[in-house]
Amino acid sequence: MSADREARRPGDGVGTGADARASDDPPRWNHNVHYHPVVIAAVPDGARTALDAGCGEGMLARRLRALVPEVTGIDLHAPSLAQARAAGDDVTYVEGDVLTYPFAPASFDLVAAVATLHHLDARTGLLRLADLVRPGGRLAVVGLARASGPADLPPGVAGLVLDHVARRRRGYWEHPSPTVWPPPCTYAQMRRLVAELLPGARWRRHVYWRWSAVWTRPSA
């Protein structure tokens, strides 16, 4: 593996690459799957434990298991978890709320959350996810937000065009988990909140109506 996955900085043109297809899942694509490589690239070298918060049917958790020996997925949606458990791949799945489940603080080398944070209070959710990261570990969040100004227009238009092309080429997988739309927070609000709560985090605005933040918890 690369000495520094984070330096690879997967972009919006990156699909589900070889690292992300580290399981026997059938080919599936949607806006969340498209950004799984952001999480894969954030896995710290030598990571032993990972948490997928809001794991749904477990696709990302299974991909993480190819890189990390101990992976836990947590979700409130029992039908999705049933699908995740049926797929196997030696992942521990927990039915519960990541905000209240008794995980010990600083217990994971990687904490990932894809399309999860907008289901929670954003401040409470970010603080909880960050609290679960070990010193030197990473938090990788891919979130949804809503447009609020002219700066959001170009990515939105690009997303519409690319989405049309991608659906024709790849199809679109509708995941079984509950959805929330529109997201409660704007991109500007989320960027400010990430800067406040996760100093030094790398923020990126994406097409396909997503943003991401990767944060390394200081070792000291």
Buried (B, 14 or more C-beta within 10 A) or exposed (E): EEEEBBEBEBEBEBBBBEBBBBBEBEEBBBBBBBBBBBBBBBBBEEBEBBBBBBBBBBBBBBBBBBBBEBBBBBBBBEEBBEBBBEBEBEBEBBBBEBEEBEBEEBBBBBBBBBBBBBBBEBEEBBBBBBBBBBEBBBBBBBBBBBBEEEEBEEBEEBBEEBBEEBEEEBEEBEBEBEEEEEBBBBBBBBBEBBEEBBEEBBBBBBBBBBBBBBBBBEEE
